[in-house]
């Protein structure tokens, strides 16, 4: 599998801006800039690389956890993951995954064990150079 994204940037670092377009069409000409990266706490002006990274991890983790649960003969009804990326001093320091699962016939201890395995083995986790923390619980 190969995936393509086109990134366009116009101008300097602090005063420039750009657009991101994904091959899939999931986003097209999504704006990004210094302002959307560092001064846009509510997220309404566009995206930034950190938001895309944390989104990729949360999505990958949920999918990996669903597969791990299936392999252990459990059928999840839902997996709801909030992911919080911490960026300080010019680098991503950590990402915390907060997952709540609705999985019939599964106890919380086993859910935490399987979630930890999924966190450590999802493809996106493997390419990130930061601490990945997990808080898992059942609904």
Secondary structure, 3 states (H helix, E strand, C coil): CCCCEEEEEECCCCCCEEEEEECCCCCCCEEEEHHHHHCCCCCCCCECHHHHHHHHHHHHHHHHHHHHHHHCCCCEEEEEEEEEEEEECCEEEEEEEEEEEEECCCCHHHHHHHHHHHHHHCCCHHHCCCEEEEEEEEC
